Amino acid sequence: MQLLQPSTATSLNVTIYPVFSSSSFVECNLTKLRHTATSGAYDDCIAGVATPQIALAKGKYWIVPSTYNPGMEARFKIIVYSSVKEFEVKGLSN
């Protein structure tokens, strides 16, 4: 994940959670789920943060970007790399 306007004043994290067949964003309490991958502790690296390279099983996942300070908002981009030819990334909007 990278901020569109890089800043060392904003500490970032990105975490990936599995989506179970009956869950939706509204119903899903991410604090109770075990994450699949995380960028680790919040980091203020100007280049952004990344998860380690991992193989994900076929399925759906939530990619959750966050800042250390609650309520802080910033424009960002998420870059996804895949060795699979066909995959889909969908975004949510407010």
C-alpha positions as CSV (number, residue, x, y, z in Angstrom):
1,M,0.0,0.0,0.0
2,Q,1.3,3.5,-0.9
3,L,-0.1,6.9,0.0
4,L,-0.8,9.0,-3.1
5,Q,0.9,11.9,-1.2
6,P,3.8,10.2,0.6
7,S,4.3,11.4,4.2
8,T,6.4,10.1,7.0
9,A,3.8,11.5,9.4
10,T,1.4,8.7,8.6
11,S,2.1,5.3,9.9
12,L,0.5,2.5,7.8
13,N,-0.4,-1.2,7.9
14,V,-2.1,-3.5,5.5
15,T,-3.5,-6.9,6.6
16,I,-5.2,-9.6,4.6
17,Y,-8.0,-11.7,6.1
18,P,-9.9,-14.7,4.6
19,V,-13.5,-14.2,3.8
20,F,-15.8,-17.1,4.8
21,S,-18.7,-18.0,2.6
22,S,-21.3,-16.6,4.9
23,S,-19.6,-13.4,5.9
24,S,-20.0,-9.9,4.5
25,F,-18.1,-6.8,5.5
26,V,-21.0,-5.6,7.7
27,E,-21.2,-9.0,9.6
28,C,-17.5,-9.7,9.8
29,N,-15.7,-8.6,12.9
30,L,-12.1,-8.6,11.8
31,T,-10.7,-8.3,15.3
32,K,-11.9,-11.9,15.9
33,L,-10.4,-13.4,12.7
34,R,-6.9,-14.6,12.3
35,H,-5.1,-12.7,9.5
36,T,-3.5,-14.5,6.5
37,A,-0.8,-11.9,6.0
38,T,0.2,-8.5,7.4
39,S,2.8,-5.8,6.7
40,G,3.7,-6.1,10.4
41,A,3.9,-3.2,12.9
42,Y,2.7,0.2,11.7
43,D,5.4,1.8,9.6
44,D,6.0,5.4,8.4
45,C,8.2,4.3,5.5
46,I,7.8,6.9,2.7
47,A,7.7,4.0,0.1
48,G,4.6,2.4,1.8
49,V,4.1,-1.0,3.3
50,A,3.9,-4.5,1.9
51,T,3.0,-8.0,3.1
52,P,5.6,-10.8,2.6
53,Q,5.1,-12.8,-0.7
54,I,2.7,-15.6,0.1
55,A,0.6,-18.1,-1.8
56,L,-3.1,-17.7,-1.1
57,A,-5.5,-20.5,-1.5
58,K,-8.4,-20.0,-3.9
59,G,-11.1,-17.9,-2.3
60,K,-12.0,-14.4,-1.3
61,Y,-10.0,-12.1,1.0
62,W,-10.3,-8.7,2.6
63,I,-7.3,-6.4,2.1
64,V,-7.6,-3.9,5.0
65,P,-5.4,-0.8,4.9
66,S,-5.2,1.2,8.1
67,T,-3.4,4.1,9.7
68,Y,-2.0,4.1,13.3
69,N,-4.1,7.1,14.4
70,P,-7.8,6.5,14.4
71,G,-9.8,8.8,12.2
72,M,-6.9,9.7,9.9
73,E,-7.8,9.6,6.3
74,A,-5.5,9.6,3.3
75,R,-5.7,8.6,-0.4
76,F,-3.8,5.4,-1.2
77,K,-3.2,2.8,-3.8
78,I,-2.9,-0.9,-3.3
79,I,-0.8,-2.9,-5.8
80,V,-1.5,-6.6,-6.1
81,Y,0.9,-9.0,-7.8
82,S,-0.2,-12.5,-9.0
83,S,1.2,-15.4,-10.8
84,V,-2.4,-16.5,-11.7
85,K,-3.7,-15.1,-15.0
86,E,-7.3,-14.7,-13.9
87,F,-8.1,-13.0,-10.6
88,E,-10.3,-10.1,-9.6
89,V,-9.8,-7.2,-7.2
90,K,-12.9,-5.3,-6.1
91,G,-13.0,-2.2,-4.0
92,L,-15.6,-0.9,-1.6
93,S,-16.7,2.7,-1.5
94,N,-18.4,4.7,1.2
